[in-house]
Amino acid sequence: MLLVPGPEPSYRITPEVASFLNAHVGAGRTLLVICTGILPAAMSGILDGLRATAPLGIVPIVKQNFPKVEWTERRWEVAA
């Protein structure tokens, strides 16, 4: 399991981080994101086509910026 803690909301993913996250998930391993840790996950594209959530205050922002993700307004979500 890889734990992705929440970075500052202004964080921008690097190609190396995106590649690392994609390789981890692509190998069938579990990813657990906390708070704004959803941002690097969404930026990497690994959530495209999946159900996910974010801190409730930024759900409108992530819905606008990452429309390929099925965003919910819940406290937690299992994107399987």
C-alpha atoms as an extended CHARMM CRD file, in Angstrom:
* protein
*
        80  EXT
         1         1  MET       CA              0.0000000000        0.0000000000        0.0000000000  PROA      1               0.0000000000
         2         2  LEU       CA              1.2070000000        3.4730000000       -0.8720000000  PROA      2               0.0000000000
         3         3  LEU       CA              0.0150000000        6.3520000000        1.3000000000  PROA      3               0.0000000000
         4         4  VAL       CA             -0.2130000000        9.7350000000       -0.4200000000  PROA      4               0.0000000000
         5         5  PRO       CA             -0.4940000000       12.4990000000        2.1910000000  PROA      5               0.0000000000
         6         6  GLY       CA             -2.0380000000       15.8430000000        1.3670000000  PROA      6               0.0000000000
         7         7  PRO       CA              0.2880000000       18.4090000000       -0.1940000000  PROA      7               0.0000000000
         8         8  GLU       CA             -0.3940000000       22.1330000000       -0.3740000000  PROA      8               0.0000000000
         9         9  PRO       CA             -3.3690000000       22.7470000000       -2.6890000000  PROA      9               0.0000000000
        10        10  SER       CA             -1.0710000000       24.6590000000       -5.0790000000  PROA      10              0.0000000000
        11        11  TYR       CA              1.0540000000       21.5030000000       -5.6340000000  PROA      11              0.0000000000
        12        12  ARG       CA              1.7660000000       20.5490000000       -9.2550000000  PROA      12              0.0000000000
        13        13  ILE       CA              2.7470000000       16.9930000000      -10.0780000000  PROA      13              0.0000000000
        14        14  THR       CA              6.0690000000       16.2040000000      -11.7360000000  PROA      14              0.0000000000
        15        15  PRO       CA              6.3780000000       13.6250000000      -14.5180000000  PROA      15              0.0000000000
        16        16  GLU       CA              8.4180000000       11.4230000000      -12.1520000000  PROA      16              0.0000000000
        17        17  VAL       CA              5.6920000000       11.3990000000       -9.5060000000  PROA      17              0.0000000000
        18        18  ALA       CA              2.9950000000       10.7120000000      -12.1110000000  PROA      18              0.0000000000
        19        19  SER       CA              5.0370000000        7.8120000000      -13.4780000000  PROA      19              0.0000000000
        20        20  PHE       CA              5.6210000000        6.4240000000       -9.9810000000  PROA      20              0.0000000000
        21        21  LEU       CA              1.9120000000        6.5560000000       -9.0920000000  PROA      21              0.0000000000
        22        22  ASN       CA              0.8860000000        5.0010000000      -12.4100000000  PROA      22              0.0000000000
        23        23  ALA       CA              3.4350000000        2.1840000000      -12.0120000000  PROA      23              0.0000000000
        24        24  HSD       CA              2.2760000000        1.4890000000       -8.4500000000  PROA      24              0.0000000000
        25        25  VAL       CA             -1.4000000000        1.3030000000       -9.3880000000  PROA      25              0.0000000000
        26        26  GLY       CA             -0.6190000000       -0.4660000000      -12.6680000000  PROA      26              0.0000000000
        27        27  ALA       CA              1.0660000000       -3.2460000000      -10.6870000000  PROA      27              0.0000000000
        28        28  GLY       CA             -2.2270000000       -3.8330000000       -8.8460000000  PROA      28              0.0000000000
        29        29  ARG       CA             -1.0800000000       -2.2810000000       -5.5950000000  PROA      29              0.0000000000
        30        30  THR       CA             -3.3090000000       -0.2950000000       -3.2580000000  PROA      30              0.0000000000
        31        31  LEU       CA             -3.1750000000        3.4800000000       -3.0860000000  PROA      31              0.0000000000
        32        32  LEU       CA             -4.5130000000        5.3570000000       -0.0420000000  PROA      32              0.0000000000
        33        33  VAL       CA             -4.8200000000        9.1170000000       -0.3380000000  PROA      33              0.0000000000
        34        34  ILE       CA             -5.3850000000       11.4800000000        2.5610000000  PROA      34              0.0000000000
        35        35  CYS       CA             -6.9990000000       14.9060000000        2.2250000000  PROA      35              0.0000000000
        36        36  THR       CA             -5.4290000000       16.8500000000       -0.6690000000  PROA      36              0.0000000000
        37        37  GLY       CA             -3.4080000000       13.7560000000       -1.5690000000  PROA      37              0.0000000000
        38        38  ILE       CA             -6.2590000000       13.2560000000       -4.0270000000  PROA      38              0.0000000000
        39        39  LEU       CA             -4.7310000000       16.0240000000       -6.1540000000  PROA      39              0.0000000000
        40        40  PRO       CA             -1.5560000000       14.1790000000       -7.2320000000  PROA      40              0.0000000000
        41        41  ALA       CA             -3.6550000000       11.0720000000       -7.8110000000  PROA      41              0.0000000000
        42        42  ALA       CA             -6.0670000000       12.9980000000      -10.0480000000  PROA      42              0.0000000000
        43        43  MET       CA             -3.2420000000       14.8450000000      -11.8180000000  PROA      43              0.0000000000
        44        44  SER       CA             -1.5470000000       11.5500000000      -12.6520000000  PROA      44              0.0000000000
        45        45  GLY       CA             -4.6660000000       10.2890000000      -14.4510000000  PROA      45              0.0000000000
        46        46  ILE       CA             -4.9960000000        7.1350000000      -12.3350000000  PROA      46              0.0000000000
        47        47  LEU       CA             -8.4820000000        8.1470000000      -11.2030000000  PROA      47              0.0000000000
        48        48  ASP       CA             -9.8830000000        8.6850000000      -14.6990000000  PROA      48              0.0000000000
        49        49  GLY       CA            -13.0780000000        6.6820000000      -15.0710000000  PROA      49              0.0000000000
        50        50  LEU       CA            -13.2190000000        5.8820000000      -11.3530000000  PROA      50              0.0000000000
        51        51  ARG       CA            -15.3450000000        7.1370000000       -8.4680000000  PROA      51              0.0000000000
        52        52  ALA       CA            -13.4160000000        9.3230000000       -6.0000000000  PROA      52              0.0000000000
        53        53  THR       CA            -13.8820000000       12.0440000000       -3.4290000000  PROA      53              0.0000000000
        54        54  ALA       CA            -11.8790000000       14.9760000000       -2.1070000000  PROA      54              0.0000000000
        55        55  PRO       CA            -12.0470000000       17.3030000000        0.8750000000  PROA      55              0.0000000000
        56        56  LEU       CA            -15.5870000000       18.6230000000        0.6120000000  PROA      56              0.0000000000
        57        57  GLY       CA            -14.4130000000       22.2350000000        0.2400000000  PROA      57              0.0000000000
        58        58  ILE       CA            -12.5340000000       21.4550000000       -2.9770000000  PROA      58              0.0000000000
        59        59  VAL       CA            -14.9910000000       19.0410000000       -4.6200000000  PROA      59              0.0000000000
        60        60  PRO       CA            -16.2950000000       21.7870000000       -6.9730000000  PROA      60              0.0000000000
        61        61  ILE       CA            -12.6980000000       22.6000000000       -7.9850000000  PROA      61              0.0000000000
        62        62  VAL       CA            -11.7000000000       18.9970000000       -8.6870000000  PROA      62              0.0000000000
        63        63  LYS       CA            -14.9370000000       18.4060000000      -10.5950000000  PROA      63              0.0000000000
        64        64  GLN       CA            -14.0210000000       21.2900000000      -12.8780000000  PROA      64              0.0000000000
        65        65  ASN       CA            -10.3330000000       20.3920000000      -13.2720000000  PROA      65              0.0000000000
        66        66  PHE       CA            -10.6080000000       16.6010000000      -13.5270000000  PROA      66              0.0000000000
        67        67  PRO       CA            -13.8710000000       15.8520000000      -15.3820000000  PROA      67              0.0000000000
        68        68  LYS       CA            -12.8620000000       12.2630000000      -16.2590000000  PROA      68              0.0000000000
        69        69  VAL       CA            -13.2200000000       11.3050000000      -12.5720000000  PROA      69              0.0000000000
        70        70  GLU       CA            -16.6550000000       10.5040000000      -11.1370000000  PROA      70              0.0000000000
        71        71  TRP       CA            -16.5100000000       12.8030000000       -8.0840000000  PROA      71              0.0000000000
        72        72  THR       CA            -18.7450000000       12.1690000000       -5.0840000000  PROA      72              0.0000000000
        73        73  GLU       CA            -19.4560000000       14.3960000000       -2.1200000000  PROA      73              0.0000000000
        74        74  ARG       CA            -18.7420000000       11.8250000000        0.5600000000  PROA      74              0.0000000000
        75        75  ARG       CA            -16.2170000000       11.7220000000        3.3940000000  PROA      75              0.0000000000
        76        76  TRP       CA            -14.5000000000        8.6650000000        1.8370000000  PROA      76              0.0000000000
        77        77  GLU       CA            -14.7250000000        6.5630000000       -1.2740000000  PROA      77              0.0000000000
        78        78  VAL       CA            -13.3670000000        3.2690000000       -2.5540000000  PROA      78              0.0000000000
        79        79  ALA       CA            -12.3580000000        3.6310000000       -6.1930000000  PROA      79              0.0000000000
        80        80  ALA       CA            -12.2420000000        0.0640000000       -7.3910000000  PROA      80              0.0000000000
